[in-house]
Amino acid sequence: MTLIEKVQAVLNKVSLAEGQSTSKKNKPTTVVGVTKYVDAQKARELVLAGITDIGENRVELFLDKYEQLAELSVNWHLIGTLQRRKVKDVINLVDYFHALDSVKLAQEIDKRADHTIKCFLQVNISGEASKHGVLPDALAQVLPEFSRFTNIEIVGLMTMMPLGATEAELADFFEQAKTLQETIASQKLPNIPCTELSMGMSQDYQQAIKHGATFVRIGSEFFK
Ligand SMILES: *Cc1c(COP(=O)(O)O)cnc(C)c1O
């Protein structure tokens, strides 16, 4: 398949899954094309094929693509862990940061931001020690702290699924994430609308969309 055919296939699967979504307030899905496996030329081909939301997980790769694709109209997503000392290099360039996982990081972002930064709060749904993110049990305690940062808008939750999870486990984790997101949204905390859900990658994005994902992050399916 050519890249253009792959894009078409993914978009078809996305709209099929949207049709089967159990969440009533059905929003269109944003497909974030993850370009960490490829160079800027390949990333440009993806944009030209119609994927205008681009995600990178590392600051250096993000900055490289950002500079090389400057002439294109792209929504830029930083999807991976961000070290506090690198915040100033990148945060004002991103349209969405998906991996906000501590109050300390929020503090640094709030300080360096020259406008409101849209962030997803990363939640460690599975509780695996190796995963980043706030544990669900800790949310009630930390949300008021995140709410204080006026340069940060928490647009939603982001979560990563454990490797090797069964279909049933995935369904359960996706559903838990959806419930958490809706619960937080209903609290109407300042700076925390939390209307979005960033979950689902190449292996499981259709299932994620069925459970209410509004942003999916897809790399391998485009490039492997
Ligand atoms: C690499 C990566 C993805 C994309 O994963 P694929 O399985 O290649 O689709 C999504 N999210 C994050 C945070 C990643 O680092």
The ligand as an ORCA input file, in Angstrom:
! r2SCAN-3c Opt
* xyz 0 1
  C       4.865      5.888     19.447
  C       3.722      6.405     20.182
  C       2.413      6.250     19.672
  C       2.117      5.537     18.371
  O       2.244      4.156     18.540
  P       2.013      3.143     17.309
  O       1.803      1.853     17.984
  O       3.241      3.197     16.487
  O       0.814      3.598     16.578
  C       1.362      6.781     20.409
  N       1.558      7.421     21.580
  C       2.789      7.603     22.100
  C       2.936      8.330     23.393
  C       3.904      7.094     21.424
  O       5.128      7.279     21.940
*
